[in-house]
Amino acid sequence: MTIYSTNNQLQYALFQAAKVGNIKLMREFIAADGDPFALDKENNNAIFYAKIQDPVKTEALLLELADIAN
């Protein structure tokens, strides 16, 4: 998988956590400057993959990210 980011290892880990629905681990990678909106070679972001596994917890994560952005 190719992640279009300057921090490929962190992004790769974030995508892997998202693909198995590990929202807690995603939060840790995001706190370490992982970008949940960075796109992979299929033009999907980590949020896309996380929503497939656990839509409810992913929605909560999105709300947290929105609060941080504001």
Phi, psi and omega in degrees: 000133176255124177254132181271083182203161178282343182241075188299319182295316178295316180296319179299315179297319178298315179296319180295319177298319179296319184293337176258004177075027180270083184294324178301313178293323176302316179302319180296317179292324177293320178297333179270018177082021170289146182256108181290351181252001176294144184263146173267186184294344178264009180062034174245150177252174183298325179299319178304311182292321180295322181296329178295319184279317185210082184299325183291311180292328178293321177298319177297319178298317178299319178296320177298316179296323178295319178296320179295320182293332182271000000 
